[in-house]
Amino acid sequence: MSQKSSNPYINLISGGTAGLFEALCCHPLDTIKVRMQIYKKSHLSSGNPGFLATGVNIYKNEGFVALYKGLGAVVIGIIPKMAIRFSSYEMFRNLLTDPQTKTITTANTFIAGVGAGVTESIMVVNPMEVVKIRLQSQHLVLQEAAATASATASSAAGTATATMTAAGGNHMATHAAPVKYRNAIHAAYSIVREEGVATLYKGVSLTAARQATNQGANFTVYSKLKEYLQESQNTTVLPSYQTSLIGLISGAIGPFTNAPLDTIKTRLQKEKKLSNTSSKGNWKRIMEIGNQLVKEEGPRALYKGITPRVMRVAPGQAVTFTVYEFVRKQLEDTKVFST
């Protein structure tokens, strides 16, 4: 079944609105996912906290608002991100559609999704995620620094004194020490000023690979399920619950195929630009992070945060497609952007 392309302005408004709703609903899960991915085992910890434990720790130590850290970066980038995603997908889809039959194959649908994923990652997603991850991880960096200082004090002052120092030091560092980045705009400005614009594109190859596989699978599964339901029910407009359901299914597939890429990317983007790593090639550093992760924590560490990621991406896509289809239909019916 052929699909009518909307006006680019409709794609912009519909995609931006859908992305905003998705971010507001699912961002806390992304914060938990990032914390789980950057958590490192040490002799000071008993093990990697799970999904619920990580969420509870964030809430207890930093408050409910901490679950929305980095949301500003997401919201600032969500409108152009979704506009680029849907507009570029429609562009690639039109280019790959058979001009005679006005239909597109499953393979070409996947290629169109891959093109959309690569385009959005380079233009918007990677800089946005570098800022977001810095904001989400800065409290954990303070806690790690406090733990290191406490361990040093323990070896010098003895067991009894060390226990008091660790408890007091950890509390002071976590609650008294000021955070470096106040908000998304301040974080972006600080990163560019101190580390250069290139830092905003750290890990862009991994981001592009992740977004390409995500959107390739996402758009392919969604469009084919949508076409099946439209044909079986002889309708062009699906009920919202069906749109949500197929969005949920399509969104759950991508994370399982590229979880290792996402985990390594998060570790890479968390790093600040240091003199001993600045001269290394990007792919060399990526391999080092992956090898170190597997060596120190095992292959399962590559799938850290997979639970909150699936819980975020799957319902996130359900929200995105449902809101997008609804807003697009309302705008098309008003004929405000008709030519």
C-alpha positions in Angstrom: 0.0 0.0 0.0 1.4 3.4 -1.0 1.7 6.1 1.7 1.1 9.7 1.1 3.9 12.1 2.1 3.0 15.0 4.3 4.0 18.6 3.9 7.5 19.1 5.5 6.0 21.6 7.9 3.6 19.0 9.1 6.4 16.5 9.6 8.3 19.2 11.6 5.4 20.0 14.0 4.1 16.4 14.3 7.6 15.0 14.9 8.5 17.7 17.4 5.3 17.3 19.4 5.7 13.5 19.4 9.3 13.8 20.5 8.5 16.2 23.3 5.8 13.8 24.7 8.2 10.9 24.4 10.9 12.7 26.3 8.6 13.8 29.1 7.2 10.3 29.6 10.4 8.2 29.3 13.4 10.4 30.2 13.7 9.0 33.8 14.3 5.5 32.3 17.1 7.0 30.2 18.8 8.5 33.2 18.7 5.1 35.0 20.1 3.4 31.9 23.0 5.8 31.7 23.9 5.4 35.4 23.9 1.6 35.0 26.1 1.8 31.9 28.8 4.1 33.5 28.8 2.2 36.8 32.2 0.5 37.4 32.9 -2.3 39.7 35.5 -1.7 42.4 36.6 -3.1 45.8 34.4 -0.5 47.4 31.2 -1.8 46.0 29.4 -5.1 46.4 28.2 -5.4 42.8 26.4 -3.7 40.0 23.0 -2.3 41.2 20.0 -3.3 39.2 17.4 -1.3 37.5 15.1 -0.6 40.5 18.1 -0.1 42.9 19.7 2.4 40.6 16.4 4.4 40.3 15.9 4.3 44.1 19.5 5.4 44.8 19.1 8.4 42.4 15.8 9.4 44.1 17.2 9.0 47.7 20.6 10.8 47.1 19.6 13.4 44.6 15.8 13.8 44.6 13.1 13.1 42.0 14.2 16.0 39.8 17.5 14.2 39.2 15.7 11.6 37.1 15.1 14.4 34.6 18.8 15.5 34.4 19.7 16.2 30.8 16.1 16.7 29.8 16.9 20.2 28.7 19.4 18.9 26.1 16.9 16.4 24.9 14.1 19.0 24.6 16.3 21.5 22.8 17.3 18.9 20.3 14.0 16.9 20.0 12.2 19.1 17.5 15.0 19.2 14.9 15.8 15.6 15.7 12.3 14.3 15.0 11.9 16.7 12.1 15.1 15.4 10.5 14.1 11.8 11.3 10.7 11.8 9.7 11.5 14.2 6.9 14.7 12.4 5.9 12.8 9.0 6.1 10.1 10.3 3.8 12.7 11.7 1.4 14.7 8.4 1.3 11.4 6.5 1.0 10.2 8.5 -1.9 13.6 8.1 -3.7 13.4 4.3 -3.2 9.7 3.9 -4.1 9.0 2.3 -7.5 7.8 5.1 -9.7 5.4 2.9 -11.6 3.8 0.8 -8.9 4.2 3.5 -6.2 5.2 0.7 -3.7 8.4 0.2 -1.8 10.0 -3.1 -0.9 10.9 -4.2 2.7 14.6 -3.9 1.9 14.2 -0.4 0.6 12.1 0.5 3.6 14.9 -0.6 5.9 17.5 1.4 3.8 15.3 4.5 4.2 15.2 4.0 7.9 19.0 3.5 8.0 19.4 6.8 6.1 17.2 8.6 8.5 19.1 7.2 11.5 22.5 8.2 10.2 21.3 11.7 9.2 19.7 12.5 12.6 22.7 11.1 14.5 25.2 13.4 12.7 23.1 16.5 12.7 21.5 16.4 16.1 21.7 13.3 18.2 25.4 12.9 19.0 25.9 16.5 20.3 22.7 16.3 22.3 23.7 13.0 23.9 27.2 14.2 24.9 25.6 17.0 26.8 22.9 14.8 28.2 25.3 12.1 29.4 27.6 14.7 31.1 24.6 16.1 33.0 23.3 12.6 34.0 26.7 11.4 35.1 28.2 14.3 37.0 26.8 13.3 40.4 28.2 9.8 40.0 31.6 11.3 39.2 31.5 13.2 42.5 30.5 10.0 44.3 33.4 8.0 42.7 35.8 10.8 43.7 34.6 10.7 47.2 35.0 6.9 47.4 38.5 7.2 46.1 39.4 9.9 48.7 37.8 7.8 51.4 39.8 4.7 50.4 43.0 6.7 50.5 42.2 8.1 54.0 41.4 4.6 55.3 44.8 3.2 54.4 46.5 6.1 56.3 44.2 6.5 59.3 43.2 3.0 60.3 40.0 1.1 60.1 38.0 2.9 62.8 39.0 6.4 61.6 38.5 5.4 58.0 34.9 4.4 58.6 34.1 7.8 59.9 36.1 9.6 57.2 34.4 7.5 54.4 30.9 8.2 55.7 31.6 11.9 56.3 33.6 12.4 53.1 31.1 10.6 50.9 28.2 12.7 52.3 30.1 16.0 51.9 31.2 15.2 48.4 27.9 14.1 47.2 25.8 16.7 48.9 28.0 19.7 49.4 30.3 19.8 46.4 28.9 21.9 43.6 28.1 20.3 40.3 30.0 21.5 37.3 27.1 21.9 34.8 24.1 23.9 35.8 21.9 23.0 32.8 22.1 21.9 29.2 23.1 25.2 27.7 25.8 25.8 30.3 27.1 22.2 29.8 27.3 22.7 26.0 29.1 26.0 26.4 31.5 24.6 28.9 32.3 21.5 26.8 33.0 23.6 23.7 35.1 26.2 25.6 37.2 23.7 27.6 37.4 20.7 25.2 36.5 22.0 21.7 33.6 21.5 19.4 34.9 18.1 18.3 34.1 16.7 21.8 30.4 17.1 20.9 31.0 14.5 18.1 32.9 12.0 20.3 31.5 8.6 19.6 29.6 9.8 16.5 30.4 6.6 14.6 28.8 4.5 17.3 25.9 6.8 17.5 25.3 6.6 13.8 25.6 2.8 13.8 23.1 2.6 16.7 20.6 5.0 15.2 20.9 3.4 11.8 20.0 -0.1 13.1 17.4 1.4 15.4 15.6 3.4 12.7 16.1 0.7 10.0 14.3 -1.9 12.2 11.9 0.7 13.7 10.5 2.1 10.4 10.5 -1.3 8.7 8.6 -3.2 11.3 6.2 -0.3 12.0 5.4 0.4 8.3 4.9 -3.3 7.5 2.7 -3.9 10.5 0.8 -0.7 9.7 0.3 -1.8 6.0 -0.9 -5.3 7.1 -3.5 -3.8 9.6 -4.7 -1.2 7.0 -5.2 -3.9 4.4 -6.8 -6.5 6.7 -9.2 -3.8 8.0 -9.7 -2.0 4.7 -8.9 1.4 6.3 -6.3 4.1 6.0 -6.6 5.3 9.6 -5.8 2.9 12.4 -7.2 3.3 16.0 -4.7 4.9 18.4 -4.3 1.7 20.4 -3.2 -0.2 17.3 -0.7 2.5 16.4 0.6 2.4 20.0 0.9 -1.4 19.9 2.9 -1.6 16.6 5.0 1.3 17.8 5.8 -0.7 21.0 6.7 -3.8 19.0 8.9 -1.9 16.5 10.7 0.0 19.2 11.6 -3.1 21.2 13.6 -4.7 18.4 16.5 -2.2 18.0 17.9 -2.1 21.6 18.6 -5.9 21.5 20.6 -5.6 18.3 22.9 -2.8 19.3 23.1 -2.7 23.1 27.0 -3.2 23.1 27.4 -0.2 20.8 25.2 1.9 23.1 27.1 0.9 26.3 30.6 1.6 24.8 29.3 4.9 23.3 28.0 6.0 26.7 31.4 5.3 28.4 33.2 7.1 25.6 31.0 10.2 25.7 31.3 10.4 29.5 35.1 10.9 29.2 36.6 14.4 29.2 39.3 15.2 26.7 42.6 14.3 28.3 46.1 14.7 27.0 46.8 10.9 27.1 43.8 10.1 25.1 43.4 13.0 22.7 46.0 11.6 20.3 44.4 8.2 20.0 42.2 7.4 17.1 38.5 7.2 17.8 38.1 3.6 16.8 41.2 2.6 18.8 39.7 4.1 21.9 36.4 2.4 21.2 38.2 -1.0 21.0 40.0 -0.2 24.3 36.8 0.6 26.1 35.1 -2.5 24.8 38.1 -4.8 25.7 38.4 -3.2 29.2 34.7 -3.6 29.8 34.7 -7.3 29.0 38.0 -8.0 30.8 37.0 -6.3 34.0 33.3 -7.0 34.2 32.5 -9.8 31.7 30.6 -9.9 28.4 27.3 -9.2 30.2 28.5 -5.7 31.0 28.0 -4.9 27.3 24.3 -5.2 28.0 24.2 -2.9 31.0 21.1 -0.8 31.0 19.3 -3.0 28.5 16.2 -3.3 30.7 15.6 0.5 31.2 16.6 1.1 27.5 14.0 -1.3 26.2 11.5 0.1 28.7 12.3 3.6 27.4 12.7 2.9 23.7 9.7 0.6 23.2 7.0 2.7 25.0 8.8 5.8 23.7 8.2 4.7 20.1 4.6 3.8 21.0 4.2 7.4 22.3 6.1 8.9 19.3 4.2 7.1 16.5 0.8 7.6 18.2 1.3 11.3 18.8 2.9 11.8 15.4 0.0 10.1 13.5 -2.6 12.0 15.6 -1.0 15.4 15.2 -0.3 14.8 11.5 -3.9 13.8 10.8 -5.2 16.9 12.6 -2.9 19.2 10.7 -3.7 17.5 7.4 -7.5 17.8 8.1 -7.2 21.6 8.8 -5.5 22.1 5.5 -3.4 24.9 7.0 -0.3 23.8 5.1 -2.0 22.8 1.9 -0.5 24.2 -1.3 
